[in-house]
Amino acid sequence: MTGIETILLRELCDISMRPYSETEQNADEQDAIIDKIFKLRETLSPEQKQLLNLLLDNINNDDSRYSYEAFKRGFLFGMVFGKRENPMAQWFGQEKQGLDHKMLWFLTEKMSKKWG
């Protein structure tokens, strides 16, 4: 998968998750996590705060990579195994199971209009 395809797939993931990420439940969960982090930070020295920041950044980056990879694999799995023929591939003049940046751009635009 090329760089542009990866970017578009991540954008598609973010757009598709927007309805969930904007829920009150998600906001409450995020607020609870942030409150716990701030309480912990109050007990730490400046050096420990820097270490905590680094640790949280690393965890966040790792979780993001994992989430995007899971989304990509699920998306591709659905494209390949969801139907015997991929009707969208015909619109883009590709093989039956093709997926490239043109198709991802199209899907990103459609989902952005629906959930954006």
Buried (B, 14 or more C-beta within 10 A) or exposed (E): EEEEBBBBBBBBBBBBBBEEEEEEEEEEEEEEEEEEEEEEEEEEEEEEBEEBEEEEEEEEEEEEEEBBEEBBEEBBEEBEEEEEEBEBBEEEEBEEBBBBBBBBBBBBBEBBEEEE
